[in-house]
Amino acid sequence: MMKFGLLLLIGATAVADTPPAQLRQQLAGMLGIPRQRVPLAPESRGQVEHDGIVIEKWVFTSEPGSHVPALLYRPKNPQGQMPSIVFTYGHGGSKSSWAYQYAAQLYAKLGVAVLATDPIGEEERNSKGATATRAHDAKGVSERCDAAGRLIMGKFVFDTMRAVDFLMTRKDIAHDRVGIAGNSLGGATGGWVAALETRLRMAVITGWAYDDVTIPTKLCTRWPNERMRKLCSWAEYAALPAPHCALFIGNGDADVIIDQAGAGVAWTGTRAVVAEAQQHYPPGHIKAWFEPGGGHRPYFAHKAALEWIHKHLGTPGWTLEKIRALPALTAGDWCDRHGIKLEKLYGTPLHQRGMILPDLGLRPMPREALACLRPGEIGKPEFTLEGWLEQISKR
């Protein structure tokens, strides 16, 4: 059994020789991951077809008083059981956000099923049905979660685990080929899921870093990272997905959203963590990749991520050479073509506008076409952040 050595940390001493299973348990407890899981009780809300892709609409139960709207993207005519990926979301991101729509269609075109949910506080899980609200960022939200023995990061992680549970109920999904992918806060969430969810075989973590530079950030990431560092090092944390889950960490080396000083500390630190953690992985199962001159971009839709997915999950009917030969376009051109307005902070050539996307002629869908809830359900407590906070405060 792999064991970790003793480390001295800032203000605390890590647990000596903690086996991975025990460390996972400690980290899950720190996040407030529920030990009991209620039935998912999945309810179909219909489906739509779009350019050869079927998009199924579902609602499932994550925990008492908290239900999740979800979309399952899949090829119309899959070649046997499908590999699958669950998305994790950046600040303000949700299932209809442009980058997640693009990546979901892209993966489905490559034969990979995708489960896209709304994170709590956004879109159909927002009290007013609004998008890009960052409702979970409020200090009061983190404080209420902490007082209830939960962290908001733990809620993101647990909902993703329940999404994996949903995939495991389906006969058309290859249960031994399930992965996750996300960017920014979604990269942070994905890192936690990869560390704690032993059923995963692959993780694409982008727009994030495995380094203490991520600690002085918003409370949703600061508190879990601070507390994690009292239990283990970044290298120990990065080794937790081993050996079952192949870990890809990708970003742009000019991403000043994460590496705020612009000195490259985040990337130097992440490379060092990967170099230390790789001893626990099979060869080629952990990688740090950085695009020269790239900013804060959704790299889970980059060809580098597709190659990782191809290698570790499979892309039915697609060879590596075929993936590498895909034409490309910029995210700015694609968004302009389809009337999508990028957020001011990220809609620059350094960040999202300059992102190079594989081009398969994808077209976005209007948010309304992707809705899982009925109009009268928007704002009901079982779908909202406020409703969940009330539930956990009573337990």
C-alpha positions, 0 to 999 in steps of 0.5 A: 500500500502506498504511504506518504511521508511526514511533512512540516506545513505552515502552522501545522504538522501533517499526519505521518505515513497516512495511507491514501484511503485514510487521507481521502476519508480525512479530506472528505470529512473536512469538506463535509461530504455526506456519508449516506446517499439517498436514492437518485430517483432520476426523472426524465424530462424529455430529450432533443436532437441537435446535429446528430447528438441526442441531449437527454434531460434529467432531474435527480436527487443529490441529497435530501432537499437538493435536486439537480437538473442535468443534460446527458449528451450522447451520439445518436447512434453510439458504438456500444457502451460509451465512455463518459465525462462529468463536467465541473464548473468555473465561476459563473459557469453552468450547463448552457455556458458557451464553453460547456456547450462547445465541449459537450458537443465536441466530446459527443461527436467523438463518441463520449457521453457527457453529463452536464449539470447546473452547479448550485446557485446557477441557472436552473439552480438559481432562485431567479433562474439567472446565469453567471451570478456567482451566488455561491461566492458570498462570504455568508454562504461559506460561513453558513456552510462551515457552521453546518459542517459543510464547505461549498466546495464539498457540495460541488464535489458531492453533486459531481459524485452523485452525477457519477452515480447517475452514470453508473445506473445506465447500461449504455455507459461503460462503467470502467471508463468514466472521467471528469473535466472542468476549468477554473473553479471547475478545475479546482472542483475537479481536482477534489473529485479526482482525489476522492472519487475512486471510480474515475479513470481520467480527469482533465483539470484546467485553469487551475494550479496545484500550488499554494498560490491558489490559497489567497483566493475566494473562500470557496477554494481558499478554505478547503485548500488551507485545510487540506494543506494541514493534512498533506502536501500538494504532491500527496494530494495530486497522488491520490487519483493514482493509480486508477485515474489519469490526471491531466493538468493544463493551463496557459503559462500567461494566466494571470487570473491564477498566477496573479503576480505573473511570475510563473510561480503557479506553473513552476510549483505545479510542475514540481508537484507532478514530478513528485507525484508521478512515482505513484502513477503508471507511466504516462498517467499524470501530466502538466501541460501549459500553452505558451502565452495562453491566458485563462482559457477553457483548455478542456476543449483544447486538442491537448485535452482531447488527446488525453481523453482519447488515450485514457477513456477512448474516443470510439471511431476516432483515431489520434491522427484524426483528432490531431488533423481537426481544423481549428478556429478561435473562440472569439470567432465562434462566439462572434459568429453565433452572437455570444457575448463574452464576459468583459474580464475573460473576453480578451485575446489573452483569455477566452477570445484567443482560445484555439478550438477544434472545429467540427462545425458546432452550433450552440443551442439557446438556453431555453432549449436546454432547460430541464425544469418547468417554468413553475419549478424555478426558485423552488427550494429543492433546486436552489442554493438558499433551499439547500442552506436551509436544509443543512442548517436544520440537520 
